[in-house]
Amino acid sequence: MHEVSIAEEIKNVVIKKLNENNGKKVKKIKLLIGEMTTIVPEALQFALTIVSENTPMEDCKVKIKVLKTKARCNLCYKEFFIRDNNFLCSKCKTHEIEIIQGREMIIQSVEMER
């Protein structure tokens, strides 16, 4: 379950930002997670609850948005969403594509109390 190590890293980044901004408590975190990361949102949510115990993040709300996998064709430049592991351009049917969304793990925002 790699979500625990990811939750630990999120906690470290968030608490660092909290301290940099003289915050006292984290109220809400918004995360963007690409579907290709294989992170299970529910497992990450649970892991964040566990690693946040007895920290300024304890009881904070966590909102996770999963970003669909999106690609761009390197030949016709069409952008399209990947469905059913079909990595062919939906217009010209080539495999020459670039993944432009779906691999990210972003802390979009942190709401804190001062």
N, C-alpha and C positions, 0 to 999 in steps of 0.2 A: 504494500500500500504506500505508494510514493506521495500520496496526498499529505501525509504527516510531515515529511521533510519540506514540502512546498509550503505548508501552513507555518512551519517554523521560520522559514525565510520571509514569508509575508509578515509575520509578527515582528521579526527583527527590523525590517524596513519601515513598517508603520510606527513602531515605538521610537525609532531613530527620528522620524519626521515629527512625531509628537514632541520629543525633547527639543528638537531644533526650533519648534514654534512655541515653546513654553506651555504646551498643553498639559492637562491633568488627566484626561480620560478620553478614550476613543469612543465615539457614539455610533459611527456608521462607516462601513468600508464598501466601496463599489469595485468589483473586479470584472475584467473582460478576459474570457478564456476561449481560445480557439478550439474547435472540436477535434482537431488533429493532435492535440496535446495528450489525449486519452485521460485527462483529469475528469474524475467523476464529481460533478458539482456537489452532490449530497455528501460524499465522502470528504471532500475538502471542507465543506461547512462543518461537519462533525469534528474533523481534525482541528479546525480553527477554534472551535469551542473548547476542546481539550487543552491545546497549547496556550490558550489565552487565560486560563485559570490563574488567579492571583497576580494578574498583570493589569496595566491600565486599559487593556483591550477586553477585559472580562465583561460579558453581557452586551458587547457591541453588536449591532445589526450588520449582517453581511449580505450584500446583494450581488449575485453572480449572473452575468449575462454571457451566454455561450454564443460565440461567433461562428457562423457557418463557413465552411471552406470555400474560398473563392479563388479563381484562377484567371490568368490572362494568356491568351494565345500569342505565341511569339511570331506567328506568321500573319494572321489577320487582325490581331490586337483586340479581338472580342473578349469581354470580361463575362464570366459565367460562374455559377455555383456548381460545385462538384456534388453529384448525387449518386448514390449506390456504388461508390468507388469507381466511377467512370471518369477516368482522367483524360478523356478525349475532348478536344474543342467541340463545343456544341454547334459551331457553324461550319468549320472546314474539316473536322474529324481528325486532326493531327494530334500526336502525342507531345508536340513541342509547345509545352505550356509552362507557365511559371505560377507557383502558388503565391498569391498576394494577401491572403487572409486565411486564418485558421490555425496558425502555429503559435500565436501570441499568448502571453500571460501578463496582463497589465493591471496594476493597481490604478484604477481610474480616478478615484477620489477617496479622501479620508476626512470625515467630519469629526471634529474634536471639541472638547469642552476646555475652557481655560480657567 
